[in-house]
Amino acid sequence: MPPSSLPDDRSLRVGLAGYGVGGRQFHVPALVGAGLEVAAVATANPERVAQARAELPDAVVVPDLDDLLEVDGLDLVVLATPTGLHAAQAERVIEAGVALVIDKPLARTATEAQRIVDLAAHSGVPLTVFQNRRFDPELAALLAVRDGGLVGEIRRAEYRWDRWRPVPKQRWRETQTAEEGAGLLLDLGSHLIDQAVILHGEIESVYAELSAHTMVAEDDVFVACRHTSGVVSHVMASSVNGAPGPRARVMGSTGAYLIGRQFDEVSAFNEFENSGDSVGWVIRGDAREPGPVVGACDQSDFYRAVGAALLSDDPQAAMPVDPRDAVHVLAVVDAARASHEGQRVVEVLTPGEAP
């Protein structure tokens, strides 16, 4: 039965591939919060099998994606697996004809991502990307600052996601190579670049500096982005910054806007903690005032939108994240790698777009 013809008393049934940090701590709470049923989980790790069975007692637990696709009545598959597996796994799900959510980043490169998008479109399979940070209060506040002209004409912006982890965790993100899909440029960088594009438009050229101090792939990232709007944004991510933050600083013609820390991260800029329900601060030299108050922000809204899209007449058009956005983000990532290697400014070339 297609999702569009679901009876009123049945929730959308979801198959989740992967029960690591992403699947267990981000996707499951968002899915449950949105009222979707996690009907099946694919993981071969014995510890994660035990966790899934204890935490999702009504879900079927299977060892791999092929077995997951054999579960009856799935309306949606979520890939919360390592980035290097996304392309091959997405192809398998699309061939099975099941709607698909892929955790960010969509793939390792823009070319690989475009192949996934093209295959899904050709097969008529709805596809979207889990850019969950679009549903955070920081982005809502930044949009309010931009749209309300609170700092005048925006000229330059800095978006940062820092951590202090001098001893890296022993996970695939820290132990695999960038070519395999690991590293901060693809991980945190894909969130920050996506945010910068939403706020200031597509990116036409980049200059990047990438370092690997404690990890196999990069653990310290700086990317200067020139947007088609004329705004220049600096994207920074690090796991080796002993003074994390500030999360964002936007400079405009009549002042600046600053967010001291990510809501769920530590910061060395505690004097810029949010004031009450306001997010961030509008600053003009020595003077400052609380930033905008935004409504409730809930990452479950991503899956609420996915559920509504699957029940709509045009599921792909109604998806909360256009997968072509993710292709552009990866084109920026690809250009950043080329910039670092050549120590030069590199033009961003997005597959699927006219030159």
N, C-alpha and C positions, 0 to 999 in steps of 0.2 A: 504494500500500500504506500503510495507516495506521501510525503509529509503534508502536502497541501490538502489531502483528504483525510487527515487524522480525525478520529472520533474525539468528542469533547473531553472524554474521561481518560485520555492517554497522553502522557508526556512524550516529548521527543526523546528517543533512545540514542545514547551516545556511546561509541567505542573509543576508549582512550588508549593510545599506544605510548607507553612510557610512564613510569611511576617514580621518577626521581624527583629532584627539587621542583622542576617546572611542572610536571604533571600533578604531583601530590599537593604542593603548597600554593600553586597559582591557578591551575586549570580546574581542579576539583572544587575548591571553594567558589570559584566564579560560576561553574556549571550548576552546582547545587543551589547557589544563591539566585540563579536565574530560573530555577524550577525545571531544569532539564535532568533527565535520569541517566546516571552513569551506569549503563547496563553491562559493560564489559571492560576489562583492563588487560592489556598485554604487557607482561614483563616476565623475564626469565630469572631475574635476580631473586634468590630464595628469601632474603630479608624483605624485599619489596613485595613479594608474593604474600608473605605473612601480613605485612602492613595493609595491603589492599583488601585482603580477606577480612581483617579485623575492622577496618575503617569503612569499607563498602560491602557489608555482608550480603547484599542483594545482587551484587555484580558477579558475573562470571569472570574468572581469572584464567587467562590463557598465556602460553609462552611466547607467542610471536604475532606479527601482523597478519600473516596468512590465516592463522587460527582465529584471530579477531574478526576477519572478514567473513568467516564461516558462521558467526553468531547471527541468528535470525533477527530480522526486524530492526537493524540499525538504520537510523536516519542521518547520522552524522559520525564521521571519524575525526578525531583530534590527534595530530602528530606532535607529541611532546617528547621527541626523541632528539639525539644529537644532530646538529646541523648537517654534518656530512652524510647522514642517512636520508635527509628530506627528499631529495630528488627521486631516488629509486623507490622509496616508500610512497611518495605522492603518486608516482606513475601507477603503482599497484592499486592504490585506492581509486584513482580515476578510472582505471580499467574495470574495476568492480562497479563503477557507477554510483558511488556513495559520496554525498556532499562532504566537503573537507575543510577543516581548519588546520593550518600549519603554524606552529609556534615560530615567532621571529627568531632569527632572520629566515626568510622564505627559503633561501638556499645559500651556497657558499659564494656564488658569483652572480652578477646580473644576467649573464648569458644562460646559466643553469636555471635561474628563476624564470626567465622569459619562456624557456621551454616548458616549464610546468604550467605557466599561465596559458600558453598557447594550447597545450594538450587539454587542459580543463575546458577551455572555451570551445575547442573543436568537438569535445565529447559531450558538451552540455552539462558538465558537472559543476555545481556551485563551489566556489573556492574563495576563502578569505584568509587573512593572516592575523595572528594573535598579537596585535600591537596594544597590549593591555594598558600601557602607560598613557595612552590617549585619554584614559578615563580617570586620571589622577587630578587632584585639586590644583597642582602646580600648573598644568597646562591650561586648565579653565581660567586660572588667575592671569596667566600670561596673555591669553586671548582677550580677556577683559581689559587689560592694560593697553594692548594694541588697538582694539576696536573702540575703546573709550578715549583714546588720545591722551592717556594720563601722563605720558612723558613726551608728548609732541611727536614729531617725525622721528621714527626709529632709524638710527644710523648704523649702530653696531650692537651685537648681542653676544653674550657668552653663556654657554650651557655646559654644565659640568656635572659629572658623577664620579666622586672620589670615594675611595675606601682605604683603610690602613690595614693591609694584610701582608706584612713582610714575610710571613711563612704561608705560601699558597695552600689552598685546599687540594686534596688529592682526588680531583674529578676530571672528567674528560675535557672540560673547558680549560683547565690549567695544564693538563698533561699532553694534549694533542697539539698538532701544528696548526698554523693558520690555514694551510691548504686543506686540512681535514675539517675545518670549520670552527676552530677554537680561537681564543683571544678576545680582548676587550673591544677591538674595533668592530667585530661582528656582534658581540654580545651587548654591552652597554651602548656602544657607538650606534647601533641600529636604532635604539630608542631615541637617542639624542638627535641624530640626523633626521629621523622622521618628524620629531618635534620641530626642529628648525625649518623644515620644508613646510609644515602646516602653518607656521607663524609667518614665514617670509617668502614663500614660493620656492619653485624648483631651483636647484643649484647648478650653476653653469661651469664653475671651475673650482679647484681646491689646491691647497698646499698643505702637506702633512709631514709630521714627525712622529715616528713610531719606535718604541723601545721595548725590549724584553729583558727584564732584570731578574725576575724570579720564576717566570713561567716559560714554557716552550714557545708559545706565541706571545704577542705583545701584551704587556701589562701596564703600559703608559702611552697615552694617545693624545695627540693634538692635531686637529684638522681645522684649517681656515677655509671657510666656504664663502664664495661670492654668489649671491642669489640673483636671479633674473630681475628682481625688484630693485636691485642696487644695494640692498642691505648686505653687510658682511657679518657672518656669525663665526664664532670660534667654538668648536666642540672639543671638550676635553674629558677623558675618562682615565682613571688610574686606580690601581689596587695597591700602590706603594706611596701614597701621599699621606704623610703624617699629620697634615693639617687639612682634612677634607672640607670641601665647600669653597665658596658659596654655590648653591645649586644653580642660580641663574643671575645674570646681571644684564639689563637691557638699557642702553644709552640712547637718549633721544634729544631733541632740540630744546626741550623745556625741563629736563630732569632725567633721573635714572630710576630704574626699578630693580630691586634686589630681593631674592629669596635666599635666606640664610642656609637652609638645609632641605634635603629631600625628606619627606614625611617619615620614611621608614629607614633613614640612615643617620649616622652621627655627623656632627659638624664641629669645626673649630671656631665657628663664627656665631657663638651663642648669644652675642649682643643683638643679633638680628633674628632671634626667635620670633615666630608669629605672635601678633598681639590679638588675643581673643579669637574671634572667628575670621579675622582678616588673614590673608595670605600675602606674605612679603611686605616690603616697604617701598614707598615712593620717596626718593631722596633728592634734595637740591642743596648740595654743599653741606652745611651744618644742620640744615632743617630736614626733618623727615616726618612722614605721616603714614599710618597703616595702609596697606594695599587693599585691593578689593575683597569683598566677602563673596564667596562663590557658594552655590548650592551643594547639596550632598553629591559626592562623586563615588561611584561604586563600579569596580571592575566587572561585576556581574552584568552591568549594562551591555558589555560587549556580547555576552552570550544571550541576553534578552533580545538584542538586535539580530543575532544570528537566527534565533528561534523564529522571530517575526519574519525574517527574510525567507526562511524555508517554507513558511506558510503563505507567502505572498505569490502573486502572479508572475513576478520576475525576481526569483531568488538572488541571482547574481547582482542585479542592479541595486538590490536592497541591502546587500551585505555591508557591515559597519566599516570595513577596511577594503578599499579597492586594491586587489593584489598588484596592480600596475604601480601603485605607490611604493610597494616593497621592491619592485624591480628598480625604480629610480634610486631608492636608498642604497641598494647594492651597487648600482653604477657609481654612486659617490664613493662607496667603500673601495671599489676596484680602482677608481681614479686616485684615491688616497694612497693605496699601496704603490701605484706607479709613481706618484709624486715623491714618496719617501725614497723609493729605490733610485730615482733619477735626480732627487734634490731640486725639484722644479715645480712650477705651477702646471697642473694638468687639466685639460678640458674634460668635463663629464659627458660621456656619450651613453645615453640610455637605450638599450635594445628596444625595438618596436616603435621608436619615435623617429620622425623624419629629421634628417640632419639640418 
